[in-house]
Amino acid sequence: DMMRAKAPPSTRKEQMVSREFMIRDKQTILSDGNTERILIEENAVESDLSYLTIPKVNPDAVLKADIDEWETLFPLPGTAMLHLEGTYVGQTYINPSIVSDTLQVSFGKDDAISVVRTKLSDESDKSFFRNRVTRTISHETSIRNTKPTSIDLEIMDQVPISMRDDIEVTISELTGGELEEDTGIVTWNLQISPGETRSVVILYEVQYPSGRSVYLD
């Protein structure tokens, strides 16, 4: 005998400014003051799982799911409960009004991935003849994967950009990272094996007039 497909718990009717769900079966709501949850719609979607870390802001590595063609799900705005491998991991807010082909959902940080950002050098050299200061700064970000599986990790950092003609920024090292020149954002996409430690370095030089205050992190 052929298996009969399970009927969806509701039917959906789309209006110009509203969406109506009609529950197929009768529901029992107890009069005990407790909140009852009723399944309205269920969808299975494919997603690409990867990690993201922005160590200049926060050293955590966050697991995220990128869902393509999510518009077909017709999601409602609101709080979503997240479960990973059968375990509740937290909540996130789903905003279907975003203008993007990919819906990104965060599952929170993973303590099995260690991220450390360290300042390697910060040196200043003043030229009395040119009346300019040259400051050289470098940072190293090290990532260790203690998980039993390989991970795909995106690292984002930033180098300064100059909006003035008398301030010059020279990038010397990015360890293969991709630089977005308009924002100074540097991105690395790494695959890290179990137990492996990887490091990336940014090294840049800033020249500016003596006596001018320039904040560099």
Disulfide bonds with the S-S distance in Angstrom:
none
